[in-house]
Amino acid sequence: MDINIAQNLENIKQQLPKGVELVVISKTRSHGEIMEAYDTGHRIFGENKVQELTAKWEALPRDIEWHMVGHLQRNKVKYMAEFVSLIHAVDSLKLLREINKQAKKYDRVINCLLQMKIAQEESKYGITLDEIASILNSEDYQNMKHVRVVGLMGMATFTQDQDQIKREFSSLHQAFNGLKEEHELHILSMGMSGDYQLATECGSTMVRIGSSIFGPREYQ
Ligand SMILES: *Cc1c(COP(=O)(O)O)cnc(C)c1O
């Protein structure tokens, strides 16, 4: 079946409430597929693997805003510090320290989100609300000049149970509301192809969507 990327993108944008930002998740997609989305005027794309992210940054137009949405190892930060515009899944002070260090080399301030664990699956990453608060309140973080935590991110359990997904998103939204004034947070990244409508109902300000735009992925 033919997939009309531009049309799918348009449909999703029309459904999103005003003010909700769309990150088009382009992992595993070809440059041609990404350019079909780009040619509609869309500029925000996300990847979950550092190597793929840097290769696409090098090959594709420079006005693309690249987000790193996957789990990030400290030793990989250096490859994207020059250009990444938002890192979604930060889960430790140590990682923030490394991002700060690498961003300094380019005289940049890199925006980040802290990933809160809301899913029940063991396989999903993230930290607790207490750990998030302790990072934000730490002197160590507050002295970092090249990294800024601008919000939170989370992934719901992969389940058909809408009530469970709703509970998980709501807990993240509540955590966000409790922290946002004091710590100047303005981005709540939650919602993917399967659950973005629920996520926006629960207060998401940024959704990360791949398969609903490009069709099913053949591999992760
Ligand atoms: C792959 C991925 C998405 C998008 O998933 P789809 O189901 O294709 O929309 C969103 N967030 C993260 C962190 C991902 O790795």
The ligand as an SDF file (V2000), in Angstrom:
LIG
                    3D

 15 15  0  0  0  0  0  0  0  0999 V2000
   10.2030    5.2220   18.2170 C   0  0  0  0  0  0  0  0  0  0  0  0
    9.8830    6.2060   19.2760 C   0  0  0  0  0  0  0  0  0  0  0  0
    8.7420    7.0030   19.2110 C   0  0  0  0  0  0  0  0  0  0  0  0
    7.7300    6.9340   18.0820 C   0  0  0  0  0  0  0  0  0  0  0  0
    7.0790    5.7160   18.0360 O   0  0  0  0  0  0  0  0  0  0  0  0
    5.8590    5.4720   17.0160 P   0  0  0  0  0  0  0  0  0  0  0  0
    5.0920    4.3960   17.6660 O   0  0  0  0  0  0  0  0  0  0  0  0
    6.4810    5.0680   15.7360 O   0  0  0  0  0  0  0  0  0  0  0  0
    5.1070    6.7430   16.8950 O   0  0  0  0  0  0  0  0  0  0  0  0
    8.5360    7.9230   20.2300 C   0  0  0  0  0  0  0  0  0  0  0  0
    9.3840    8.0490   21.2570 N   0  0  0  0  0  0  0  0  0  0  0  0
   10.4960    7.3190   21.3530 C   0  0  0  0  0  0  0  0  0  0  0  0
   11.3960    7.5140   22.5230 C   0  0  0  0  0  0  0  0  0  0  0  0
   10.7870    6.3650   20.3670 C   0  0  0  0  0  0  0  0  0  0  0  0
   11.9030    5.6170   20.4820 O   0  0  0  0  0  0  0  0  0  0  0  0
  1  2  1  0
  2  3  1  0
  2 14  2  0
  3  4  1  0
  3 10  2  0
  4  5  1  0
  5  6  1  0
  6  7  2  0
  6  8  1  0
  6  9  1  0
 10 11  1  0
 11 12  2  0
 12 13  1  0
 12 14  1  0
 14 15  1  0
M  END
$$$$
